[in-house]
Amino acid sequence: MFKINILKPGLFTTLQDLGRIGHQDAGIPFSGAMDKEAHKIANELLDNPHATPTIEMTLKGAEFEFEGEGQIAITGADMHAELNAKPAPMYQTIDVKYGDKLVFHQSDLGCRTYLAVKGEWTSTQWLKSFSAVSNLMNIEGVPGQLKAGNIIEIETSNFIERRTYPLALRPIYSSCYILRVVSGPEFEQFDIQQIQSFFDTTFEVSADSNRMGYRLKGNIEHYEPQGEEISSGIVEGTIQITNSGEPIILTSDAQTTGGYPRIANVVSEDLSIVAQMKAGDEVRFMLVSLSDL
């Protein structure tokens, strides 16, 4: 049995897998890793199934101590990880042993880092998922934030030879992003001037952003709400326009219905970009059609 001791939990650290499928009709968010691409790559480096949990860290990482021999991989934003006070490589398989300490610091670019461990995780599941849910953490049985003193146990499997993810394929993070979107269900409720403003505006990521949604600073010009909308279904990547004309990009832990008009949806391939945006970053939208994808 391989154990991970949480020495310091970091800013917001949780277990995440690929999400909780089949419960959205009951109002339970899909959840799962915000950056599913980084999550999957971390598991691939260890020959784990994609659905194996990873530890997701946000902005400022955690500190861990290992018991036993194991293999790990680190992907996503660079939090300048150190293994026994020496730089820990990213995007490759790393062997660790009893007493090793892994310390993550703060990311410069990008928002979320993923730590994968080879083997089968024995943590408690809720509705067949290991994923924590931001707005349900106070409910008994629902996975929550990792805390100092928590211990994660993993049934280790046979070690593999070291793997490295190609440098040319690794994501490059910045502070300015362009997100591809397709038109949303209420796209035609907006007039030409409002739509033009939406695509011409450079928005800024608000500090009031989290796993439920990203609030953007900046308004659609000449926007006036058309009265109260009937609540409708939403998915990860849905972009709603609030009454003030500000966009919200709904993310992994978002509610399953909403009443604001849905002007667009971020294409699924760009959701990993959303996951790595942080407060102060700039973002613009580019309209594409399904035939472009």
Buried (B, 14 or more C-beta within 10 A) or exposed (E): EBBBBBBBBBEBBBBBBBBBEEBBEEEBBBBBBBBBBBBBBBBBBBBBEBBBBBBBBBBBBBBBBBBBEBBBBBBBBBBBBBBEEEEBEBBBBBEBEEEBBBBBBEBEEBBBBBBBBBBBBEEEBBBEBBBBBBBBEEEEEBBBBBEEEBEBBBEBBEBEEEBEBEEEEEBEBEBEBEBBBBBBBBBEBBEEEBBEBBEEBEBBBBEEBBBBBBBBBBBBEEBEBEEEBEEBEBBBBBBBBBEEBBBBBBBBBBBBEBEBBBBBBBBEEBBBBBBBBBBEBBBBBEBBEEEEE
